[in-house]
């Protein structure tokens, strides 16, 4: 019955009117000090409850101030909730709750009052119009979080009258992955007879290094007329092929490769992807990202700070929730890349289908660098890594947490 009264103004009014009538009738018919004392004691509380019925709780303005909208994994977030009232009408109590995203509930901690639990606070406004309380979210994990609403509740001392209200205040924060400054360059992997170039892949050939027989389809400008004059057949200049600075990062999000969503190994893979992206862009490379889980995302190849922001924001959201096999994702996307694009694979997998796909890419003259993410590497895994390296794939075993140290070891890291 109390809940029905709390949610219906008409019932509240009728119920309080009935209480007034009963206490007054009792005083009139019973008479004496006790009955009138009971009536006059109830009178101020009853009048307050009647006035509270018509108090416009929706007029209370509640705002959320967030210390940062972008953080790095593990940092602390401070949130302040401000309540502003237009009138001096006394409120005995005001319960305010900032509704947290589910993943953040266990990380929240009260910081400004004894009458507070995480983002829920019991305030005692009385005549005050402006109130504030704070709470913190410690060691906030990587992710994108949406704050949506703030709720408040007040009532009289007996619980006969209660008001609830909620205010929609949508705000988003991004917790970006941690990255490490690594001494790594995407140009270390060079194909036989090639050299790094600061130009993009549309300039495929530069200095002539030799001559060869003319093949139908060669441009006339490639013909070496001097060498042709000395011989009896057309000879074409053979150019030194440039390595492109266009790279596409493939992040493996297949759940089966990590065991579960939220795996520490996947967090390591995300940090590595962020570190590689940061290192490549600082060297003016052009980089993109392919990640396929429940969502399939392809960030086209680009450079600069804006691209870094796009990649890091995407890495803040990703989870190891993919059902499509990683080798299928690679095969599907690799056909769309322009000539000369290199690929950087980040995966904990060494299964046959995936390694075969890497070999197919190398056979198509695609530059491939593979980052094998693991907690420790076995001799069997090391043998597979060695096979990939013999095939022309640059392999890096990332077993520890210091990426620089792991990259120095390259693909030779087997321990057992």
KEKE-3310 file (N, C-alpha, C; in steps of 0.2 Angstrom, whole numbers, plus 5000, padded with zeros to 4 digits):
npx = (5004:5010:5019:5010:5004:5015:5017:5006:4998:4985:4980:4989:4985:4972:4974:4982:4973:4963:4970:4971:4958:4954:4963:4959:4945:4947:4953:4942:4931:4937:4944:4954:4971:4980:4974:4973:4986:4992:4985:4990:5004:5005:5001:5010:5019:5010:5005:5017:5019:5008:5011:5023:5018:5015:5027:5039:5048:5055:5060:5072:5089:5101:5118:5132:5149:5164:5180:5189:5187:5194:5205:5219:5221:5219:5220:5214:5197:5188:5172:5160:5144:5132:5119:5106:5094:5079:5070:5069:5062:5061:5070:5070:5078:5088:5090:5102:5108:5120:5119:5129:5139:5138:5150:5158:5154:5160:5172:5170:5171:5167:5170:5168:5158:5151:5139:5137:5138:5148:5142:5130:5122:5117:5109:5107:5098:5089:5087:5096:5101:5110:5120:5133:5142:5155:5163:5175:5182:5192:5207:5202:5196:5201:5190:5175:5163:5147:5138:5122:5110:5104:5097:5085:5078:5066:5057:5044:5046:5039:5037:5025:5024:5032:5044:5051:5063:5071:5085:5091:5107:5118:5134:5150:5164:5181:5192:5208:5219:5234:5250:5267:5282:5291:5306:5305:5303:5293:5299:5309:5308:5313:5311:5320:5332:5326:5322:5319:5308:5303:5291:5274:5265:5261:5272:5280:5293:5310:5326:5336:5343:5348:5346:5334:5326:5314:5296:5280:5269:5277:5281:5285:5294:5302:5311:5328:5337:5351:5357:5349:5353:5366:5364:5354:5341:5326:5328:5324:5324:5327:5320:5323:5313:5302:5299:5283:5277:5264:5254:5244:5237:5232:5222:5219:5204:5198:5188:5191:5205:5209:5203:5193:5182:5189:5201:5218:5228:5223:5222:5235:5238:5230:5237:5249:5246:5242:5254:5263:5256:5257:5271:5274:5266:5273:5284:5280:5273:5260:5245:5233:5219:5212:5200:5190:5176:5162:5158:5163:5177:5185:5198:5203:5219:5229:5237:5245:5239:5226:5222:5229:5221:5209:5212:5216:5204:5196:5202:5200:5187:5187:5184:5188:5178:5175:5168:5171:5184:5201:5210:5201:5196:5208:5211:5199:5200:5213:5213:5209:5218:5229:5243:5259:5256:5260:5258:5254:5253:5244:5243:5239:5239:5245:5240:5237:5229:5230:5244:5247:5240:5247:5259:5254:5252:5265:5269:5263:5270:5268:5272:5275:5274:5274:5267:5269:5259:5260:5260:5271:5283:5283:5294:5289:5281:5291:5297:5288:5288:5301:5300:5291:5299:5309:5302:5302:5295:5294:5296:5290:5291:5281:5282:5284:5281:5287:5289:5299:5310:5306:5305:5318:5323:5317:5311:5317:5314:5311:5308:5305)
npy = (4994:5006:5008:5011:5023:5031:5033:5039:5053:5057:5047:5049:5062:5060:5050:5057:5067:5059:5055:5067:5070:5059:5061:5073:5071:5062:5070:5079:5071:5064:5072:5081:5082:5073:5068:5080:5084:5074:5077:5090:5087:5079:5088:5098:5089:5083:5094:5097:5085:5086:5098:5093:5084:5091:5096:5101:5089:5087:5099:5100:5102:5091:5088:5080:5080:5076:5071:5067:5064:5056:5043:5033:5015:5009:5021:5034:5039:5054:5059:5071:5075:5087:5096:5106:5117:5126:5132:5136:5126:5115:5100:5084:5073:5068:5056:5052:5045:5041:5032:5019:5012:4994:4987:4995:4996:4988:4995:5007:5020:5028:5045:5057:5057:5051:5046:5038:5026:5020:5026:5031:5042:5048:5063:5077:5090:5100:5117:5120:5125:5121:5107:5095:5080:5068:5054:5041:5031:5019:5012:5010:5000:4996:5002:5007:5018:5022:5034:5037:5041:5050:5047:5053:5054:5058:5061:5061:5060:5049:5041:5041:5050:5050:5055:5052:5054:5055:5060:5062:5061:5059:5054:5050:5041:5037:5024:5022:5010:5005:5009:5005:5013:5008:5002:4999:4997:4998:4996:4987:4974:4968:4964:4953:4962:4974:4991:5003:5016:5033:5036:5034:5019:5021:5024:5013:5009:5014:5018:5011:4995:4985:4976:4968:4956:4963:4963:4960:4973:4980:4997:5010:5019:5012:5006:5002:5011:5012:5000:4992:4996:4991:4977:4964:4964:4970:4978:4980:4991:4986:4989:4994:4989:4997:4997:4999:5011:5009:5000:4987:4983:4968:4962:4949:4943:4931:4921:4908:4907:4914:4909:4914:4929:4944:4940:4940:4938:4943:4956:4960:4958:4969:4980:4978:4980:4994:4999:4996:5003:5016:5017:5016:5027:5037:5037:5042:5033:5025:5019:5006:4997:4981:4972:4959:4954:4952:4963:4969:4978:4989:5000:5012:5014:5027:5042:5051:5061:5061:5048:5040:5043:5038:5024:5021:5024:5014:5002:5004:4999:4985:4968:4951:4943:4936:4925:4920:4912:4917:4916:4916:4929:4936:4931:4936:4950:4953:4953:4966:4975:4988:4987:4983:4985:4982:4969:4967:4955:4951:4939:4925:4913:4898:4889:4877:4882:4896:4898:4894:4903:4914:4911:4910:4924:4929:4922:4929:4941:4949:4960:4953:4953:4945:4945:4935:4932:4927:4918:4910:4901:4886:4872:4866:4876:4885:4879:4880:4893:4895:4889:4898:4909:4905:4904:4917:4926:4938:4936:4939:4935:4937:4936:4940:4955:4966:4974:4979:4972:4959:4961:4963:4950:4944:4931:4920:4913:4902:4892:4880)
npz = (5000:5004:4993:4983:4987:4987:4973:4968:4967:4970:4978:4988:4993:4997:5007:5017:5020:5026:5037:5044:5046:5055:5066:5070:5073:5083:5093:5095:5100:5110:5118:5130:5136:5130:5118:5110:5110:5102:5090:5087:5086:5075:5066:5060:5053:5044:5037:5030:5023:5014:5007:5001:4992:4981:4977:4964:4959:4947:4944:4949:4945:4939:4936:4928:4931:4923:4925:4915:4898:4890:4894:4899:4900:4916:4923:4934:4937:4941:4946:4948:4955:4953:4961:4959:4965:4963:4973:4991:4998:5011:5011:5019:5016:5002:4990:4979:4964:4952:4938:4934:4921:4919:4919:4926:4939:4950:4951:4956:4969:4984:4989:4996:5007:5022:5020:5009:4995:4983:4969:4974:4984:5000:5003:5014:5012:5017:5018:5009:4992:4983:4980:4981:4977:4976:4968:4964:4951:4951:4944:4930:4918:4901:4888:4880:4888:4892:4900:4906:4914:4928:4944:4956:4973:4985:5000:5014:5032:5036:5026:5019:5008:4993:4981:4965:4952:4936:4927:4911:4906:4895:4892:4886:4888:4884:4887:4883:4876:4885:4879:4873:4871:4858:4850:4835:4818:4804:4792:4792:4787:4772:4756:4744:4735:4736:4742:4756:4755:4756:4749:4743:4738:4725:4717:4710:4705:4703:4702:4689:4688:4681:4665:4654:4644:4632:4636:4630:4634:4642:4646:4634:4638:4647:4639:4636:4626:4622:4626:4618:4605:4605:4604:4596:4599:4608:4623:4640:4654:4670:4685:4702:4715:4725:4743:4750:4762:4766:4778:4784:4799:4806:4818:4828:4833:4837:4847:4851:4850:4861:4872:4881:4882:4887:4890:4897:4888:4877:4880:4880:4867:4861:4867:4861:4847:4848:4852:4841:4831:4835:4835:4821:4815:4820:4813:4801:4793:4784:4790:4793:4800:4803:4811:4817:4825:4834:4828:4812:4807:4797:4796:4785:4776:4782:4789:4802:4816:4817:4812:4821:4832:4828:4827:4840:4847:4842:4846:4859:4861:4856:4858:4862:4853:4842:4830:4817:4809:4810:4799:4789:4789:4786:4773:4766:4767:4762:4748:4744:4746:4740:4728:4735:4748:4765:4777:4795:4806:4821:4832:4843:4837:4829:4820:4806:4795:4796:4796:4783:4776:4778:4771:4758:4756:4756:4744:4735:4735:4745:4759:4774:4791:4807:4823:4836:4849:4865:4881:4885:4875:4867:4862:4850:4845:4842:4832:4822:4820:4816:4803:4797:4796:4788:4776:4773:4780:4792:4809:4826:4842:4856:4871:4884:4895:4891:4877:4869:4873:4869:4855:4852:4853:4842:4833:4840:4853:4861:4876:4881)
capx = (5000:5014:5021:5005:5003:5021:5017:5000:4997:4978:4979:4993:4981:4966:4976:4984:4966:4960:4973:4969:4951:4954:4966:4955:4939:4949:4954:4936:4927:4940:4945:4959:4977:4984:4972:4975:4993:4993:4983:4995:5010:5004:4999:5016:5021:5005:5005:5023:5018:5004:5015:5028:5015:5015:5034:5041:5055:5058:5063:5079:5094:5107:5123:5138:5156:5169:5187:5192:5183:5199:5210:5222:5219:5223:5220:5208:5192:5184:5166:5156:5137:5130:5112:5104:5087:5076:5067:5071:5058:5065:5069:5074:5083:5088:5094:5104:5112:5123:5118:5135:5139:5139:5157:5162:5151:5165:5178:5168:5172:5165:5176:5166:5153:5150:5132:5138:5141:5150:5139:5124:5123:5111:5111:5103:5098:5085:5085:5101:5099:5116:5124:5138:5146:5160:5165:5180:5182:5199:5210:5197:5199:5200:5184:5170:5158:5141:5134:5116:5105:5105:5091:5085:5072:5065:5050:5043:5049:5035:5037:5019:5025:5039:5045:5057:5064:5077:5087:5095:5113:5122:5141:5154:5171:5185:5198:5212:5224:5241:5255:5274:5287:5295:5311:5303:5302:5290:5303:5315:5307:5314:5311:5326:5332:5321:5325:5314:5306:5298:5285:5269:5266:5260:5278:5283:5300:5314:5333:5337:5349:5350:5342:5331:5322:5307:5291:5274:5266:5282:5281:5291:5299:5307:5316:5335:5339:5358:5358:5346:5357:5372:5362:5350:5334:5324:5330:5320:5327:5324:5320:5323:5306:5302:5294:5278:5276:5257:5254:5238:5237:5227:5221:5215:5199:5194:5187:5194:5212:5211:5200:5187:5182:5192:5207:5224:5232:5220:5224:5242:5238:5228:5242:5254:5243:5243:5262:5265:5252:5261:5278:5273:5264:5278:5289:5277:5271:5253:5243:5226:5218:5207:5198:5184:5173:5154:5158:5168:5179:5191:5200:5207:5225:5230:5242:5244:5236:5219:5222:5231:5215:5204:5214:5216:5197:5193:5206:5197:5181:5187:5184:5189:5172:5174:5167:5174:5191:5206:5213:5196:5196:5214:5210:5194:5202:5220:5212:5207:5224:5233:5249:5264:5254:5262:5253:5257:5248:5245:5239:5242:5238:5250:5237:5239:5226:5233:5251:5246:5237:5253:5263:5251:5253:5272:5270:5260:5275:5266:5277:5272:5277:5270:5269:5265:5257:5259:5263:5277:5283:5286:5299:5285:5279:5297:5299:5283:5290:5307:5297:5288:5305:5313:5298:5302:5290:5298:5292:5292:5288:5280:5280:5285:5277:5292:5289:5306:5315:5304:5307:5325:5324:5314:5308:5320:5313:5309:5311:5304)
capy = (5000:5012:5010:5014:5029:5034:5034:5041:5059:5058:5043:5052:5067:5057:5047:5062:5070:5054:5055:5073:5069:5054:5063:5079:5068:5059:5075:5082:5067:5061:5078:5080:5084:5068:5068:5086:5084:5070:5080:5096:5084:5077:5093:5100:5084:5082:5099:5096:5080:5089:5102:5089:5081:5096:5099:5098:5086:5087:5105:5099:5101:5087:5087:5076:5083:5070:5074:5066:5060:5051:5040:5027:5009:5009:5028:5035:5044:5057:5061:5075:5076:5093:5096:5113:5118:5133:5135:5134:5122:5110:5092:5081:5069:5067:5050:5053:5039:5041:5025:5017:5006:4988:4985:5000:4996:4986:4999:5014:5020:5034:5049:5063:5057:5044:5043:5037:5020:5021:5032:5032:5046:5051:5070:5081:5097:5105:5123:5122:5124:5118:5101:5091:5074:5065:5047:5039:5025:5017:5007:5009:4996:4998:5001:5013:5018:5027:5036:5038:5044:5051:5047:5055:5051:5061:5059:5063:5056:5043:5037:5042:5053:5049:5057:5049:5057:5053:5065:5059:5065:5055:5056:5044:5041:5031:5022:5019:5005:5007:5007:5006:5016:5003:5003:4995:5000:4993:4995:4982:4968:4970:4959:4953:4967:4980:4996:5007:5022:5037:5038:5029:5013:5022:5025:5006:5008:5020:5017:5005:4992:4980:4976:4962:4956:4966:4959:4964:4976:4985:5004:5012:5023:5008:5002:5005:5011:5011:4993:4989:4997:4987:4970:4963:4963:4975:4977:4984:4993:4983:4994:4992:4989:5001:4995:5004:5013:5007:4994:4986:4979:4963:4960:4942:4943:4925:4919:4901:4908:4917:4905:4918:4936:4947:4936:4944:4938:4948:4963:4960:4959:4975:4984:4978:4984:5001:5001:4996:5009:5022:5018:5017:5033:5042:5037:5045:5028:5025:5012:5004:4991:4976:4968:4956:4950:4953:4969:4969:4985:4990:5007:5012:5016:5034:5043:5057:5061:5059:5041:5037:5044:5033:5017:5020:5023:5007:4998:5004:4995:4979:4962:4944:4940:4934:4918:4919:4911:4923:4915:4918:4936:4938:4930:4940:4957:4954:4954:4973:4980:4991:4984:4985:4986:4977:4967:4966:4951:4950:4933:4919:4906:4895:4883:4876:4886:4903:4899:4893:4909:4919:4909:4912:4931:4930:4920:4935:4946:4954:4960:4950:4953:4942:4945:4929:4934:4921:4919:4907:4898:4879:4870:4864:4882:4888:4875:4883:4900:4895:4888:4904:4914:4902:4906:4924:4930:4941:4934:4941:4931:4942:4932:4944:4961:4972:4973:4981:4966:4954:4962:4962:4943:4942:4924:4915:4914:4896:4890:4873)
capz = (5000:5004:4987:4979:4989:4985:4966:4966:4970:4972:4984:4994:4996:5001:5013:5022:5022:5030:5043:5047:5049:5060:5072:5073:5076:5090:5098:5097:5103:5116:5122:5135:5134:5126:5111:5107:5109:5096:5084:5085:5085:5069:5061:5055:5048:5039:5032:5026:5018:5009:5003:4997:4986:4975:4976:4958:4959:4940:4943:4952:4940:4941:4931:4930:4928:4922:4925:4908:4893:4887:4899:4898:4904:4923:4926:4939:4934:4946:4944:4952:4953:4956:4961:4960:4966:4962:4979:4997:5001:5015:5010:5024:5013:4994:4988:4972:4961:4945:4936:4931:4916:4923:4920:4931:4946:4955:4952:4959:4976:4987:4991:4999:5012:5025:5018:5002:4993:4976:4965:4977:4990:5004:5005:5018:5009:5021:5015:5004:4985:4979:4984:4977:4980:4971:4968:4959:4947:4951:4939:4925:4912:4894:4885:4879:4893:4891:4906:4903:4918:4936:4948:4963:4977:4991:5003:5020:5037:5038:5020:5015:5001:4990:4974:4961:4946:4933:4922:4906:4905:4891:4891:4884:4890:4881:4890:4878:4878:4886:4873:4875:4866:4855:4845:4830:4812:4799:4786:4793:4783:4765:4751:4741:4729:4737:4747:4759:4752:4759:4745:4744:4734:4718:4713:4711:4702:4703:4699:4685:4691:4675:4659:4653:4637:4632:4637:4628:4640:4645:4643:4629:4642:4650:4634:4636:4618:4621:4626:4612:4599:4605:4603:4591:4602:4612:4630:4645:4660:4676:4691:4709:4717:4732:4748:4752:4769:4768:4782:4787:4805:4807:4825:4829:4839:4837:4854:4852:4851:4868:4878:4883:4881:4893:4892:4898:4882:4872:4882:4878:4859:4860:4869:4856:4842:4850:4852:4834:4827:4838:4832:4814:4813:4822:4808:4795:4789:4783:4793:4794:4805:4802:4817:4816:4830:4833:4823:4807:4806:4793:4796:4779:4777:4783:4793:4806:4823:4816:4811:4828:4836:4825:4828:4847:4849:4840:4851:4866:4861:4854:4863:4858:4853:4835:4828:4811:4809:4808:4792:4784:4789:4782:4765:4763:4766:4759:4741:4743:4747:4734:4727:4739:4755:4769:4783:4801:4809:4828:4834:4847:4833:4824:4817:4799:4790:4797:4793:4776:4773:4778:4765:4752:4755:4754:4737:4731:4735:4750:4764:4780:4798:4811:4830:4839:4856:4870:4888:4884:4869:4867:4856:4845:4842:4840:4826:4817:4819:4811:4796:4794:4795:4782:4771:4771:4785:4798:4815:4832:4848:4861:4877:4890:4895:4889:4870:4867:4875:4865:4848:4851:4852:4836:4833:4843:4860:4864:4882:4883)
cpx = (5004:5017:5016:5004:5009:5021:5011:4998:4990:4977:4983:4989:4976:4968:4978:4977:4963:4963:4972:4963:4951:4957:4962:4949:4941:4949:4947:4932:4930:4941:4951:4966:4981:4981:4973:4982:4995:4991:4988:5002:5010:5003:5005:5018:5016:5005:5011:5022:5013:5007:5020:5025:5015:5022:5036:5048:5059:5061:5071:5084:5100:5112:5129:5144:5161:5176:5190:5187:5187:5204:5214:5221:5223:5222:5214:5203:5188:5178:5162:5149:5135:5122:5110:5096:5085:5073:5071:5067:5062:5064:5073:5079:5083:5093:5096:5109:5114:5123:5125:5134:5141:5146:5161:5160:5157:5171:5177:5169:5170:5171:5174:5161:5153:5143:5132:5140:5142:5146:5132:5125:5117:5113:5105:5102:5095:5084:5090:5099:5104:5119:5128:5141:5150:5161:5171:5179:5190:5201:5205:5200:5197:5193:5181:5164:5153:5138:5128:5111:5107:5098:5091:5078:5072:5058:5050:5046:5045:5035:5030:5019:5032:5039:5051:5057:5071:5079:5092:5101:5118:5129:5145:5161:5175:5191:5203:5217:5231:5245:5262:5278:5292:5300:5310:5301:5298:5293:5309:5314:5308:5315:5318:5326:5328:5325:5319:5314:5302:5292:5280:5269:5264:5266:5282:5290:5304:5321:5333:5343:5351:5345:5339:5328:5316:5302:5285:5271:5270:5281:5287:5296:5304:5312:5323:5338:5346:5359:5355:5350:5364:5371:5358:5342:5333:5326:5327:5324:5323:5326:5321:5316:5307:5297:5290:5279:5268:5257:5247:5239:5231:5227:5217:5211:5195:5194:5191:5202:5214:5208:5193:5187:5185:5198:5213:5228:5229:5222:5231:5242:5235:5233:5248:5252:5243:5250:5264:5262:5256:5268:5278:5271:5269:5284:5286:5274:5263:5250:5236:5225:5212:5206:5191:5181:5166:5153:5164:5171:5185:5193:5205:5214:5226:5235:5240:5240:5229:5218:5224:5224:5210:5205:5213:5208:5194:5196:5203:5191:5181:5187:5185:5183:5170:5173:5170:5182:5196:5209:5208:5196:5202:5213:5204:5196:5209:5219:5211:5212:5227:5240:5254:5262:5257:5257:5257:5251:5250:5240:5242:5241:5244:5247:5238:5236:5229:5240:5251:5244:5243:5258:5261:5252:5260:5273:5267:5264:5272:5271:5273:5276:5272:5272:5265:5265:5256:5262:5270:5277:5286:5291:5295:5282:5285:5298:5294:5285:5296:5305:5295:5294:5309:5309:5298:5298:5295:5293:5295:5288:5287:5277:5280:5280:5281:5292:5295:5310:5313:5306:5314:5327:5321:5310:5311:5319:5310:5312:5310:5300)
cpy = (5006:5014:5013:5021:5034:5036:5037:5047:5060:5053:5046:5058:5065:5053:5051:5065:5066:5054:5061:5072:5064:5057:5069:5076:5065:5064:5078:5078:5065:5066:5076:5082:5079:5068:5074:5087:5080:5073:5086:5093:5082:5082:5096:5095:5082:5087:5099:5091:5082:5093:5098:5085:5085:5099:5096:5096:5087:5094:5105:5098:5097:5086:5083:5079:5077:5073:5073:5062:5055:5049:5035:5021:5010:5016:5028:5040:5047:5060:5065:5076:5082:5094:5103:5114:5125:5136:5133:5129:5116:5103:5089:5076:5069:5061:5051:5047:5041:5034:5023:5012:5000:4986:4989:5000:4994:4990:5006:5014:5027:5038:5055:5063:5051:5041:5042:5030:5020:5027:5034:5036:5048:5058:5073:5088:5102:5111:5124:5120:5120:5113:5098:5085:5071:5057:5046:5032:5023:5012:5006:5005:4999:4997:5008:5013:5023:5028:5039:5043:5045:5051:5050:5053:5055:5059:5062:5058:5049:5038:5037:5045:5052:5051:5054:5053:5055:5058:5061:5063:5060:5058:5050:5046:5035:5030:5018:5014:5008:5005:5008:5009:5011:5005:4998:4999:4996:4992:4990:4976:4970:4964:4959:4958:4973:4985:5000:5013:5026:5039:5032:5024:5015:5023:5018:5005:5014:5018:5011:5002:4987:4981:4969:4962:4959:4961:4963:4967:4981:4992:5006:5016:5019:5005:5006:5005:5010:5004:4989:4990:4993:4979:4970:4962:4969:4973:4982:4985:4989:4987:4990:4994:4993:4997:5000:5005:5012:5000:4994:4981:4974:4961:4954:4943:4937:4922:4913:4902:4911:4913:4908:4925:4939:4944:4941:4944:4942:4955:4965:4962:4966:4981:4984:4981:4991:5003:5001:5002:5015:5023:5019:5024:5039:5042:5039:5039:5029:5019:5012:4999:4987:4972:4966:4952:4950:4958:4967:4976:4985:4998:5008:5015:5024:5035:5049:5056:5059:5052:5038:5038:5039:5026:5016:5020:5017:5002:4998:5000:4988:4973:4956:4940:4937:4926:4915:4918:4916:4922:4917:4926:4939:4937:4935:4948:4958:4956:4962:4978:4982:4987:4987:4986:4980:4975:4965:4962:4950:4945:4929:4913:4904:4889:4883:4881:4893:4903:4898:4899:4914:4917:4911:4920:4932:4928:4925:4941:4952:4954:4958:4950:4950:4943:4940:4931:4928:4922:4915:4902:4891:4878:4869:4871:4886:4885:4878:4890:4900:4893:4894:4909:4911:4903:4913:4929:4932:4939:4936:4937:4936:4938:4935:4951:4967:4971:4974:4975:4960:4955:4961:4954:4940:4935:4919:4916:4907:4894:4883:4869)
cpz = (5000:4997:4982:4981:4987:4977:4963:4970:4973:4978:4990:4997:5000:5007:5019:5024:5027:5037:5047:5050:5055:5067:5075:5076:5083:5095:5100:5101:5110:5121:5126:5131:5128:5118:5107:5105:5103:5090:5082:5084:5077:5064:5057:5050:5043:5034:5027:5021:5012:5004:4998:4991:4980:4974:4969:4958:4952:4939:4945:4946:4942:4935:4933:4927:4929:4921:4918:4904:4889:4892:4896:4903:4911:4927:4931:4936:4940:4943:4949:4950:4957:4955:4963:4960:4966:4969:4985:5001:5005:5012:5015:5021:5005:4993:4980:4969:4954:4943:4932:4926:4920:4924:4925:4938:4951:4956:4955:4966:4978:4989:4995:5005:5015:5023:5011:5000:4985:4974:4968:4983:4993:5006:5010:5017:5014:5017:5009:4997:4981:4983:4979:4981:4974:4973:4963:4956:4947:4946:4934:4920:4905:4891:4883:4884:4892:4898:4904:4908:4925:4939:4954:4966:4983:4994:5010:5025:5038:5031:5016:5009:4999:4983:4971:4954:4943:4927:4917:4904:4901:4890:4890:4886:4886:4885:4885:4880:4880:4880:4876:4869:4864:4850:4839:4824:4807:4793:4786:4789:4776:4761:4747:4735:4730:4742:4750:4755:4756:4755:4746:4738:4726:4714:4714:4709:4702:4699:4695:4687:4686:4669:4658:4646:4638:4632:4635:4635:4643:4642:4639:4633:4646:4646:4635:4629:4617:4621:4620:4606:4599:4603:4597:4593:4607:4620:4635:4651:4666:4682:4697:4712:4724:4736:4750:4760:4770:4772:4784:4793:4805:4815:4826:4835:4839:4844:4855:4853:4858:4874:4880:4882:4888:4895:4892:4892:4877:4873:4880:4870:4858:4862:4864:4849:4842:4849:4845:4830:4829:4835:4824:4812:4815:4817:4801:4791:4789:4785:4793:4799:4802:4808:4816:4822:4829:4828:4818:4805:4802:4793:4790:4781:4777:4788:4797:4812:4822:4816:4818:4832:4834:4828:4836:4850:4847:4845:4858:4867:4860:4860:4858:4858:4846:4834:4822:4812:4807:4801:4787:4783:4785:4774:4762:4762:4762:4751:4739:4744:4740:4734:4732:4746:4759:4775:4789:4805:4817:4830:4839:4843:4829:4820:4809:4794:4790:4794:4786:4772:4773:4772:4759:4750:4753:4746:4733:4732:4740:4756:4771:4786:4803:4818:4833:4847:4860:4877:4889:4878:4870:4861:4850:4841:4839:4833:4820:4815:4815:4804:4793:4792:4789:4776:4769:4775:4791:4804:4821:4837:4854:4867:4883:4890:4892:4881:4867:4867:4870:4858:4847:4850:4846:4837:4836:4851:4864:4871:4884:4878)
residu = (UNK:UNK:UNK:UNK:UNK:UNK:UNK:UNK:UNK:UNK:UNK:UNK:UNK:UNK:UNK:UNK:UNK:UNK:UNK:UNK:UNK:UNK:UNK:UNK:UNK:UNK:UNK:UNK:UNK:UNK:UNK:UNK:UNK:UNK:UNK:UNK:UNK:UNK:UNK:UNK:UNK:UNK:UNK:UNK:UNK:UNK:UNK:UNK:UNK:UNK:UNK:UNK:UNK:UNK:UNK:UNK:UNK:UNK:UNK:UNK:UNK:UNK:UNK:UNK:UNK:UNK:UNK:UNK:UNK:UNK:UNK:UNK:UNK:UNK:UNK:UNK:UNK:UNK:UNK:UNK:UNK:UNK:UNK:UNK:UNK:UNK:UNK:UNK:UNK:UNK:UNK:UNK:UNK:UNK:UNK:UNK:UNK:UNK:UNK:UNK:UNK:UNK:UNK:UNK:UNK:UNK:UNK:UNK:UNK:UNK:UNK:UNK:UNK:UNK:UNK:UNK:UNK:UNK:UNK:UNK:UNK:UNK:UNK:UNK:UNK:UNK:UNK:UNK:UNK:UNK:UNK:UNK:UNK:UNK:UNK:UNK:UNK:UNK:UNK:UNK:UNK:UNK:UNK:UNK:UNK:UNK:UNK:UNK:UNK:UNK:UNK:UNK:UNK:UNK:UNK:UNK:UNK:UNK:UNK:UNK:UNK:UNK:UNK:UNK:UNK:UNK:UNK:UNK:UNK:UNK:UNK:UNK:UNK:UNK:UNK:UNK:UNK:UNK:UNK:UNK:UNK:UNK:UNK:UNK:UNK:UNK:UNK:UNK:UNK:UNK:UNK:UNK:UNK:UNK:UNK:UNK:UNK:UNK:UNK:UNK:UNK:UNK:UNK:UNK:UNK:UNK:UNK:UNK:UNK:UNK:UNK:UNK:UNK:UNK:UNK:UNK:UNK:UNK:UNK:UNK:UNK:UNK:UNK:UNK:UNK:UNK:UNK:UNK:UNK:UNK:UNK:UNK:UNK:UNK:UNK:UNK:UNK:UNK:UNK:UNK:UNK:UNK:UNK:UNK:UNK:UNK:UNK:UNK:UNK:UNK:UNK:UNK:UNK:UNK:UNK:UNK:UNK:UNK:UNK:UNK:UNK:UNK:UNK:UNK:UNK:UNK:UNK:UNK:UNK:UNK:UNK:UNK:UNK:UNK:UNK:UNK:UNK:UNK:UNK:UNK:UNK:UNK:UNK:UNK:UNK:UNK:UNK:UNK:UNK:UNK:UNK:UNK:UNK:UNK:UNK:UNK:UNK:UNK:UNK:UNK:UNK:UNK:UNK:UNK:UNK:UNK:UNK:UNK:UNK:UNK:UNK:UNK:UNK:UNK:UNK:UNK:UNK:UNK:UNK:UNK:UNK:UNK:UNK:UNK:UNK:UNK:UNK:UNK:UNK:UNK:UNK:UNK:UNK:UNK:UNK:UNK:UNK:UNK:UNK:UNK:UNK:UNK:UNK:UNK:UNK:UNK:UNK:UNK:UNK:UNK:UNK:UNK:UNK:UNK:UNK:UNK:UNK:UNK:UNK:UNK:UNK:UNK:UNK:UNK:UNK:UNK:UNK:UNK:UNK:UNK:UNK:UNK:UNK:UNK:UNK:UNK:UNK:UNK:UNK:UNK:UNK:UNK:UNK:UNK:UNK:UNK:UNK:UNK:UNK:UNK:UNK:UNK:UNK:UNK:UNK:UNK:UNK:UNK:UNK:UNK:UNK:UNK:UNK:UNK:UNK:UNK:UNK:UNK:UNK:UNK:UNK:UNK:UNK:UNK:UNK:UNK)
# end
